Amino acid sequence: MLATRNTCAATMDRVQALKQALESAQQAAIEARQAAVACETGLNAMVETAEQSRHRAETLRSTFAEHLQAAGFARDIEFQAAKRSPAEIDHLEEAIARYDGDLPAAHDRMARAQQAARERQSVEAR
């Protein structure tokens, strides 16, 4: 009888352990479904963002192609070939700055030369 009682107690313990394992597995399944829903929601958002990015890239590519054509470039490779290096750009900017600085002085010299020419014509006309 003692052996039967021990077997019965062991069986009850085993049933209790199995019930706890089942509850744990059910809870894990619920959490896994929630995680799957969250992942699916995140995936859907990423797919939507990717589609919006693709559409934006196509729009920008088209706009760039229109601007290239308006600027006289038939293809992107022609534009790339015409681009200046940073060093070339710096050199051109320096040349422009020198020109901008020299231009007022040249205008001033021209105005003085014109004035001198007018004065000379005036003196010669007398």
GIHU-V81197 format. One record per backbone hydrogen bond with DSSP energy under -0.5 kcal/mol. CO is the residue of the C=O (numbers start at 1). NH is the residue of the N-H. If there is no record, write none. Layout:
BEGIN
[[CO,NH] [CO,NH]]
END
This chain:
BEGIN
[[1,5] [2,6] [3,7] [4,8] [5,9] [6,10] [7,11] [8,12] [9,13] [10,14] [11,15] [12,16] [13,17] [14,18] [15,19] [16,20] [17,21] [18,22] [19,23] [20,24] [21,25] [22,26] [23,27] [24,28] [25,29] [26,30] [27,31] [28,32] [29,33] [30,34] [31,35] [32,36] [33,37] [34,38] [35,39] [36,40] [37,41] [38,42] [39,43] [40,44] [41,45] [42,46] [43,47] [44,48] [45,49] [46,50] [47,51] [48,52] [49,53] [50,54] [51,55] [52,56] [53,57] [54,58] [55,59] [56,60] [57,61] [58,62] [59,63] [60,64] [61,65] [62,66] [63,67] [64,68] [65,69] [66,70] [67,71] [68,73] [69,72] [72,74] [75,78] [75,79] [76,80] [77,81] [78,82] [79,83] [85,89] [86,90] [87,91] [88,92] [89,93] [90,94] [91,95] [92,96] [93,97] [94,98] [95,99] [96,100] [97,101] [98,102] [99,103] [100,104] [101,105] [102,106] [103,107] [104,108] [105,109] [106,110] [107,111] [108,112] [109,113] [110,114] [111,115] [112,116] [113,117] [114,118] [115,119] [116,120] [117,121] [118,122] [119,123] [120,124] [121,125] [122,126] [123,126]]
END
